[in-house]
Amino acid sequence: MSSRKSQQMASTLREALTEQIARGLSDPRLEGVLLTVTAVRVSADLRDAGVGVSVLPEKHQARALAALRHAASHLRREVGRRTDLSNVPTLHFDLDTSLKKQAGVIESLNRARAERGAGAGEGGAYTETGPESGENQAPPASTGDEDR
């Protein structure tokens, strides 16, 4: 199978799963938990899909993951009803810790910046989408017209 087809299916699955989870599952293990579908990876034969999820608060990750794994066949059936996919892959839920790692890197960058600029009065902390202010960004590329 083409990787394009698996990418298209992964995108469709991610959208449908996000919508289905947002509608709510009636599992008490998911009460008070924020679930985010962060990634979907579909196998080359389109039979299996690994679904990465982020769970907050962290202390409820194990029980939320157990609830999702328990609801996998239900979610698969609902996704099949709501999409035009003729064969929905078997869903395998896994915890995605990449957001936690990213937050740790950002926190480290902010700490280093605060230590470096402690007396210099520099502002602007790093955020997940990039520098907060323009002063932390690279200057625009030179076009060569500045000397004329």
C-alpha positions in Angstrom: 0.0 0.0 0.0 1.1 3.5 -0.5 2.2 5.7 2.3 -0.1 8.4 1.0 -3.1 6.1 1.6 -2.0 5.4 5.2 -1.4 9.1 5.8 -4.9 9.9 4.6 -6.4 7.2 6.7 -4.4 8.4 9.7 -5.7 11.9 9.2 -9.3 10.7 8.9 -8.9 8.5 12.0 -7.4 11.3 14.1 -10.2 13.7 13.2 -12.9 11.1 13.8 -11.4 9.9 17.1 -11.0 13.4 18.4 -14.6 14.1 17.6 -15.8 10.9 19.2 -13.8 11.4 22.4 -15.0 15.0 22.6 -18.6 13.7 22.5 -17.7 11.7 25.6 -17.4 8.1 26.5 -19.5 6.8 29.4 -16.6 5.3 31.3 -16.3 6.6 34.9 -12.5 6.2 34.6 -12.5 9.2 32.2 -14.3 11.6 34.4 -12.3 14.7 35.2 -9.7 13.8 32.5 -8.6 15.8 29.5 -7.8 13.5 26.6 -6.1 14.7 23.4 -5.4 12.5 20.4 -1.9 13.6 19.5 -0.9 11.2 16.7 -2.3 8.3 14.6 0.1 5.9 12.8 -1.5 3.4 10.4 0.4 0.3 9.4 1.3 -0.3 5.8 -1.4 -2.9 5.4 -4.0 -0.5 6.9 -5.1 -3.2 9.4 -3.7 -1.6 12.6 -3.5 2.0 13.9 -1.4 3.2 16.8 -3.2 6.1 18.5 -1.1 8.4 20.7 -3.0 10.2 23.4 -2.1 12.8 25.9 -3.8 12.6 29.3 -4.1 15.3 31.9 -3.9 15.3 34.9 -0.9 13.0 34.8 -2.0 11.0 37.9 -5.0 9.6 35.9 -3.0 8.4 32.9 -3.0 4.7 33.7 -6.7 4.5 34.3 -7.6 6.7 31.3 -5.4 4.5 29.0 -7.1 1.4 30.4 -10.5 3.0 29.7 -9.5 3.8 26.1 -8.1 0.3 25.5 -11.4 -1.1 26.8 -13.4 1.2 24.5 -11.2 0.5 21.4 -13.7 -1.7 19.7 -16.6 0.7 20.4 -14.6 3.6 19.1 -13.6 1.6 16.0 -17.3 0.8 15.3 -18.3 4.5 15.8 -15.5 5.8 13.6 -16.7 3.3 10.9 -20.2 4.7 11.1 -19.1 8.3 10.9 -16.6 8.1 8.2 -16.5 6.7 4.7 -13.8 4.2 5.6 -14.8 0.7 4.4 -12.4 -1.0 6.8 -11.4 0.7 10.0 -8.1 -0.5 11.4 -7.8 -2.1 14.9 -7.0 0.7 17.3 -4.1 0.4 19.7 -3.9 3.3 22.3 -0.6 4.4 23.7 0.5 7.3 26.0 2.2 10.1 24.1 4.8 11.7 26.3 6.2 14.0 23.6 4.2 17.0 24.9 5.6 16.5 28.4 9.2 16.3 26.9 8.5 19.5 24.8 7.2 21.3 27.9 10.4 20.2 29.8 12.6 21.6 27.0 10.7 24.9 27.0 11.0 25.2 30.8 14.7 24.6 30.6 15.1 27.2 27.9 13.1 29.7 30.0 15.2 28.9 33.1 18.5 29.4 31.0 17.2 32.6 29.6 16.2 33.9 33.0 19.6 33.1 34.4 21.4 34.7 31.4 19.3 37.8 31.3 18.8 38.2 35.1 20.2 41.7 35.3 20.1 42.7 31.7 16.4 43.5 31.7 15.7 41.3 28.7 12.0 40.2 28.4 10.2 37.5 26.6 9.9 33.9 27.6 9.9 31.0 25.2 6.5 29.5 24.5 5.5 26.3 22.7 4.9 28.2 19.4 8.1 30.2 19.5 9.5 33.4 21.0 6.9 35.7 22.6 8.4 38.9 21.4 10.1 40.0 18.2 13.4 40.7 19.9 14.0 36.9 20.2 13.6 36.3 16.5 16.3 36.3 13.9 16.6 39.5 11.8 15.2 39.4 8.3 17.4 38.1 5.6 19.4 40.6 3.7 18.3 41.4 0.1 21.4 43.3 -0.9 19.4 46.5 -1.5 20.4 48.1 1.8 23.6 49.7 0.5 21.9 51.6 -2.4 
